[in-house]
Amino acid sequence: MRRAMSRRLPLTSVTTPLSSTEVRTSVPLSGHTTLRLGGPAARFLPATSASDVVDAVRAADQAGEPLLVLGGGSNLVIADEGFGGLVVHIATEGRSFDRLADGRVELTIEAGEDWDRTVAFSVEQGLGGLECLSGIPGQVGATPVQNVGAYGVEIADLLTSVDLLDRRSGRVHQVQAEDLGLTYRSSVLKGTDSAVVLRARFALQDGGRSAPIRYAELARVLGVELGARVPVADARQAVLELRRGKGMVLDADDHDTWSAGSFFTNPIVDDAELPGVLAKIGERVGADAVVPQYPGGPGRTKLSAAWLIERAGFGRGHLAADGRVSLSGKHTLALTNRGEASTADLLELAREVRDGVLAAFGVRLQAEPVMVGCRL
């Protein structure tokens, strides 16, 4: 029996130089993002073990070389000019189990493992907790950074700890989840390149039952009341069906899935400002409109970005003037590459939507993906 405690992990004291045979040059990054956008990397290195990641990052930092650590590319917008330094592509694999003192099972997963395959694996093992996060593209290492969430569950509910490479000190530490500042789609790791996630640990329930169903749409599909628990495989299947219906499960033949997922986060409004926002909404869509509202923390209310986008005049399938990018035909939160787009095209559409919602309702949407060499 083991319970993870915060500790420093053993390291070698020598940084291994990068082998010229391992590093490739001028690698198109469009092949490594779900948007299928982005220019070339000056240098590109696949790292297949945590020690490879550590050595590569240390070597780049010691040399003062610009560095981009790349996972699954599912929440990433890379400039058309590409990246003029070293891209370390995390391709690590591995998973293990430990039983915790409270009877839960802790699943340890290397950062380079595919996230949805990890969820599928947990379901196959009869472990409950991750099933509502099925179908989300990307790798395990990205999930704590943005506190991934869907259908009433987020990483903060399940994460116990991560192993981080601290780039300032060059050392690896195990950091407890409560020290990561996990908030709505964010953490202390987001928006900074000071640390690299090497692996993550999740506490799951044994016994084959899901976490309590908290999302009304999912409960309706499953035919259960909110708070009910169902077989984990049933919950996963229902979530995948919902996500496919919204173009949120990757499919090479479906341009609606050539996206970064939800491009905008749901805006959180201070309660003091909410009446003014609701009044502007009423002026545009009618005073009797039912505006989706959710708790956003003390003194704050969360609104639906998708609802606001649609009411601001941007419907599903809204096509940019050049025809190369559009909103998904299934879900207005996704901005999609129709096959011949550039990153510049995508950002132009994102600005059109952001500014349109601001003009209509006085609410400024925030982009969720990480921007590399570009900005809104």
QUIBELLIN-V638892 format. One record per run of one state. SS is the DSSP state (H for helix, E for strand, - for the rest). FROM is the first residue (numbers start at 1). TO is the last residue. If there is no record, write none. Layout:
# QUIBELLIN-V638892
ss:SS from:FROM to:TO
ss:SS from:FROM to:TO
This chain:
# QUIBELLIN-V638892
ss:- from:1 to:7
ss:E from:8 to:8
ss:- from:9 to:23
ss:E from:24 to:28
ss:H from:29 to:32
ss:- from:33 to:39
ss:E from:40 to:47
ss:- from:48 to:49
ss:H from:50 to:63
ss:- from:64 to:66
ss:E from:67 to:70
ss:- from:71 to:75
ss:E from:76 to:78
ss:- from:79 to:82
ss:E from:83 to:90
ss:- from:91 to:94
ss:E from:95 to:99
ss:- from:100 to:104
ss:E from:105 to:110
ss:- from:111 to:113
ss:E from:114 to:114
ss:H from:115 to:124
ss:- from:125 to:127
ss:E from:128 to:128
ss:- from:129 to:130
ss:H from:131 to:133
ss:- from:134 to:138
ss:E from:139 to:139
ss:H from:140 to:143
ss:- from:144 to:148
ss:E from:149 to:150
ss:- from:151 to:152
ss:E from:153 to:154
ss:H from:155 to:157
ss:- from:158 to:158
ss:E from:159 to:166
ss:- from:167 to:170
ss:E from:171 to:176
ss:H from:177 to:179
ss:- from:180 to:182
ss:E from:183 to:183
ss:- from:184 to:185
ss:E from:186 to:186
ss:- from:187 to:194
ss:E from:195 to:205
ss:- from:206 to:208
ss:E from:209 to:209
ss:- from:210 to:215
ss:H from:216 to:222
ss:- from:223 to:230
ss:E from:231 to:231
ss:H from:232 to:245
ss:- from:246 to:254
ss:H from:255 to:257
ss:- from:258 to:258
ss:E from:259 to:259
ss:- from:260 to:263
ss:E from:264 to:264
ss:- from:265 to:267
ss:E from:268 to:270
ss:H from:271 to:285
ss:- from:286 to:292
ss:E from:293 to:295
ss:- from:296 to:299
ss:E from:300 to:303
ss:- from:304 to:304
ss:H from:305 to:311
ss:- from:312 to:318
ss:E from:319 to:319
ss:- from:320 to:324
ss:E from:325 to:327
ss:- from:328 to:334
ss:E from:335 to:337
ss:- from:338 to:342
ss:H from:343 to:361
ss:- from:362 to:366
ss:E from:367 to:367
ss:- from:368 to:369
ss:E from:370 to:372
ss:- from:373 to:376
